[in-house]
Amino acid sequence: MRRLRRPRRLLALLAPLAVAACKPGGVAETDQLCARAAAMYEKCESHEGMTAQQWELGIDRWRGLCRAAFTGETRQLLPDGLALWNQMSDDVKRGLREQASCAADAKTCPAYAACEK
């Protein structure tokens, strides 16, 4: 009987931690927006001719550039993404924010494609 109580006690202690970790308030709004924009990018853009690794790096680059566009933070960017960021004018960065916001709100690929116009 004693052995059964310990796992229950452990579960009782860990359950609030799991709930707190999954709580939406724990993730920044910008992170959520950029995750939605990156998901639409992944769903709607062609990755023909790319390896799986190249495709994943492209999605990660888009997500990182999105975060940088909204927060100015560039720590999350890999060297190639940071080089792109540093070459962007303020107008391009503003356009990236607008496109990311639009892409995050898109529910279909035609709506996503309309974000580039």
N, C-alpha and C positions, 0 to 999 in steps of 0.2 A: 504494500500500500504506500509506503514511503517513497518508492521510486516513481510512482505515478504523479505524486504531488509536485515534484521538482520540475518536470517538463511543463506542467500546467502553470506553475509559478513563473517559469521562464517565459512562457507564452504571454502570460498576463503582464509581465514587465516589458516585453518587446512590442506588444500590440500598439500601445500609444506612440511608440517611436515610429512604427511603420505608418501609422495614420499621419503623423506629423510630416514624415518624409514625402508622402504622396499628396499633401495638402496643396491645392493650387496657389495659395498665397505665398508658398515657399519659392516659387519660380517668378522671376521678374517678368513684367508685362512685355518688355522688349524681347526676352528670350522666347516667350510664347508666340509673339508676332513673327519673329524670324524663323521659328520652327515651322509655323504654318506656311510661310512663304517658301521655305526650302522644300516642304512636302509637295507643294504645287509645282515647284521647279522639277522635282523628281518625277512627278506624275506626268507632266505635260511636255517637258523638253526631250528631244531625241538624244540618245546616247550611242547612236550608231557609230561604229568604228572605235569606240573606247573600250578599254578593258574594264572589268568590274572595279578595280582599284582606282583607275583614272576617274570613273564616274563618281565613286564615293568621295574622292578628293575634291571634285568639282562641286558637289553638293555641300561639302564641309566649307569650301571656300566661299560659296554664296552665303551660307549661314553666318560665317565670320564677318564678311563684308557688310552684311545686313546689320549685325550688332554694332560694328564700328560706325556705320552711318548714323545710327540712332544715339549711341553713347560716346563716340569718340575714342573708345577703348580699343586698342589694337593688340593687346597681349595674346589674344586667342588666334591671331593670324599666323599662318605658316609663312616662311620667308617670301614665297612667290605672291601670296595674298597681300602681304605687307608692302611689297614692291608696287603692286597694282594700286593699293590704297594711297601710297605716297605720291603716285603719279596723277591721281584724280584731282581735278579742279573742284572748288566748292560747289559749282553748278552741277557737276557730275555726281557728287556726293548727295546733293539735294535730290537729284533725279533718282538716285538709288533708293533713298528713303521713300519717295513717292511710289516707285515701282514695287518696293517690298510691301508697303501698306496695302496697295491694290492687290498684289498677289496673295497676301495673307487673307484678304476678304473674299477672294475668288473661290467659287465652289465647283467650277467646271473649267476644262481646258480652254474653251472659247473665251470665257470671262478672264482667265489668266492671260491669254494672248492679247486681249484688249488692253491690258496694262502697259504694253509696250508702245502703244500709240499716243 
